[in-house]
């Protein structure tokens, strides 16, 4: 709906396309859903077995594998739904209120 | 210029739409707009107009079709009244926010209830804030000219906004007037081909009408408001060029005997001519009366109105609609707020009259003038509007 910027939150009213037309298909990746979140997932690496079940269950594909082999949520997209913490076999993911 | 003919204004309006060479007409018949739509469907059926006439099942569909056709770059026209406008309301707002240059004639009629088919401005005031350019006409000639003008302004790439041309139901739609038609050469000169800013095209896919989160909505509204405000120079330019071609120069605010007037009537639409007769009569009685006719309603012509009312001590604002339980008529409440706090702020009285086609004669306006003088001997508050002529 606008010229490319790092996030929607950086757009001014002058940056918008006429009529808010979306010109580049697949631009949902620019869409910040992270600010919906009231709780964020925090991983206790000492308990994590790197199984990736959190990655499989994340409904928004917001979890990715790090170089060390652990899995972490991209907080630009993570809505804080808590499904990863629910599904985690070892209970290494805890949901922490954002204000903490 | 073309020839001058005696013709029903609705038929002339449809002929103007034909001469503007529209691509798509999507409309649903409703009194008092019916003759416009009927004549357009005849023109298409007879092969005189090469356009798609889409006989939709409702006005909601009419405006939806208009959005679709305008988005693919087709010159698009629709027409409605009253309940029809109410039914299409949802899409009317969307058309403006999508910046689609649709032209709509609104044959002004009162909203139900009680059910009424006659003329006032309650329908257009229900979409006051829809984001369309909105203009009022006073005569059949003005309707004809403003069809051309509306397409010219709407489709300007500097504007790209839809336009409502208001014409009073029956008082204009169903009367026969002498109207000077444009010749084809003049239309061609005035109205270039439609070159849309955005086109829905499978080869270059775009999404139109996506949703906007709280994060973007305020910016989208600011941009939309800015576009409407910035349409003003194009509006003026289109009137100037129309004047150069036809000799009829239109202005956002028309004035009649206002220069030295102490008391000025403010009207919109066809009643302007009647009030002008009352002003002449008042002048003969040595009463200092004048008349302002608001032609452009959105974007609102703030500066032109201030200039026209300069030096006036009183404004008598005629409203043909009411904001129930609110500040009286919509025209009066806006104009009062424009002048509030300004130096030499004129006193305002507000008369709501001519609802659902009830006749208002020059004598009635003279009576309003006299009543205003009496009212203004005391304090007149915003809520002291008058239902003129109501039986008590």
Interface residues (C-beta under 8 A of the other chain):
Chain A: X1 X8 X9 X11 X12 X13 X14 X15 X16 X17 X18 X19 X20 X21 X22 X23 X25 X31 X32 X35
Chain B: X97 X98 X99 X100 X160 X197 X198 X205 X206 X207 X208 X210 X212 X213 X215 X216 X218 X219 X220 X222 X223 X226 X227
